[in-house]
Amino acid sequence: MFHVDGNITPSYHDTDSEQNSEADEELPNDDSEFYFGKDGVTKWKKTMWQKTQIRTRSVNIISQFPGPKSEAKSIESESDAFTKIIDNDKVQKIVDCTNAYISNIKEHFSRERDAKLTTVTEILALFGLLIMSGVKRAAHSTYKEL
């Protein structure tokens, strides 16, 4: 609204402010550079935003290349990877502790085959079944299915 000599003259301007920016008038209303959303109001620019900064920030500089390091570079199979994590000494310790437990509870069983001592091969087979059940997501599968 404008006040001219005490009279109020209606203004048909769409904005809330009375100022008119010349920069707004000079911009072409070319909608071919934008995609519009389903609501008809939301606009996305068709061209990618161009980064003006040339120098890479120091926090984004990679000082080490990705990939296996030191001993892991020599791994060629899944069994090699497994032996890097769980070596023969660890497996033997598991067998020894399991056999000690079995020896302690052996007297509770009437048949000898119900409390038989285990071997390294059996423990490695158990690890294989556990890994396979995790890979196949077979929580309720039998060992024959795996």
Secondary structure, 3 states (H helix, E strand, C coil): CEEECCEEECCCCCCCCCCCCHHHHHCCCCHHHEEECCCCCCEEECCCCCCCCCCCCHHHCCCCCCCCCHHHHHCCCHHHHHHHHCCHHHHHHHHHHHHHHHHHHHHHCCCHHHHCCCCHHHHHHHHHHHHHHHHCCCCCCCCCCC
